[in-house]
Amino acid sequence: MSTIVVLVGPPGSGKGTQAKVLCERYGLAHLSTGDMLRAAKAAGTLEPEYRKLMDEGGLLPDAAVIGLIERRTKDADCGSGFLLDGFPRTVPQAEALEAMLALRGLVLSAVVQLDVARGLLEERLIHRRTDKRSGQIYHLLYNPPPPELLKDPGSLEHRKDDQPEAVNTRLDAYDSMTAALLPYYEERGLLRRIDGVGKPEEVTGRVVASLDTVK
């Protein structure tokens, strides 16, 4: 039976790190809807109206994203299961996903939510800096850049989406979007709320302990 996991977490929760580790541990394909959309656009397999919508910064209709996921999950690397990262984010999307899986004789195994306090999320995001030359990401508090970079402020980039106003907008959008989604999955006994605070390996341990109980 395939293992199908939805990984949910706000910006700065460490979702990307955990997704990579969990996919390696359980032999799951990592399905990021953002990556899939960009790949389909680059390959020219995305419908023209959807390419235009993406270029304008709009959101694609749920049916289009579900169709993309359905095609992707038929690939060989999804045979033993997959982890969905970035979808669903709303109840209608969750219902569409459930219907699509049902047509394939598949069911969702678990939904993992990484819980991190708002103040800590802001701290994690706002203090991130990127080395313009290498692309290396640093954190002014947890993983500071080497002294030579700190002496040359122009070498470090503070991304626009990590600016305080943008961070608050992103977190507000996440809270608003998932407000009904988490109770939806909780009512179905699928939600696993995981403390996302601590070293990455500590968080992984909590997630694994929860997922290992999935039948």
Residue pairs with C-beta under 8 A, 6 or more apart in sequence:
2 78
2 79
2 80
2 81
2 82
2 106
3 26
3 28
3 80
3 81
3 109
3 214
4 81
4 82
4 83
4 84
4 101
4 106
4 107
4 108
4 109
5 22
5 26
5 28
5 81
5 82
5 83
5 84
5 108
5 109
5 110
5 111
5 112
5 211
6 83
6 84
6 87
6 88
6 108
6 110
6 111
6 112
6 185
7 15
7 18
7 19
7 22
7 83
7 84
7 85
7 112
7 114
8 15
8 111
8 112
8 113
8 114
8 178
8 181
8 182
9 15
9 18
9 113
9 114
9 116
9 196
10 114
10 116
10 121
10 170
10 171
10 174
10 175
11 121
11 125
11 167
11 170
11 171
11 174
12 116
12 120
12 121
12 122
12 124
12 125
12 167
13 114
13 115
13 116
13 121
13 196
14 114
14 116
14 196
14 200
14 203
15 85
15 114
16 85
17 200
18 112
18 114
18 200
18 203
18 204
18 207
19 30
19 32
19 83
19 85
20 30
21 200
21 204
22 28
22 83
22 204
22 207
22 208
22 211
23 29
23 30
23 83
25 208
26 81
26 83
26 211
27 80
27 81
28 80
28 81
28 82
28 83
29 73
29 75
29 77
29 78
29 81
29 82
29 83
30 82
30 83
30 85
31 69
31 72
31 73
31 78
31 82
31 83
31 84
31 85
31 87
32 85
32 86
33 65
33 68
33 69
33 84
33 85
33 86
33 87
34 86
36 68
36 69
36 72
37 46
37 54
37 60
37 65
37 68
40 46
40 68
41 51
41 54
46 54
47 64
50 60
50 64
53 59
53 60
54 60
62 90
62 92
62 93
62 96
63 96
65 87
65 93
66 93
66 96
66 97
66 100
69 84
69 87
69 97
69 100
70 100
70 104
72 78
73 82
73 104
81 109
84 97
87 93
87 97
88 94
88 96
88 97
88 181
89 177
89 178
89 181
90 177
90 178
90 180
90 181
91 180
91 181
91 184
94 181
94 184
94 185
97 108
98 108
101 107
101 108
108 190
109 190
109 211
109 214
110 190
110 191
110 192
110 210
110 211
110 214
111 185
111 190
111 191
111 192
112 192
112 194
112 207
112 210
112 211
113 182
113 191
113 192
113 193
113 194
114 194
114 196
114 203
115 193
115 194
115 195
115 196
116 124
116 196
116 197
117 197
118 171
120 197
121 167
121 171
122 164
122 167
122 168
122 171
123 141
124 139
124 142
125 162
125 167
125 170
126 162
126 163
126 164
126 167
127 139
127 140
127 141
127 142
128 137
128 138
128 139
128 140
128 158
128 159
128 162
129 137
129 138
129 139
129 140
129 145
129 156
129 157
129 158
130 136
130 137
130 138
130 156
130 157
130 159
131 137
131 138
131 145
131 149
131 155
131 156
131 157
132 154
132 155
132 156
132 157
133 155
138 144
138 145
138 149
138 156
144 150
145 156
149 155
149 156
150 156
160 166
161 167
161 170
182 191
185 191
192 207
192 210
192 211
194 203
194 206
194 207
194 210
195 203
195 206
196 203
197 203
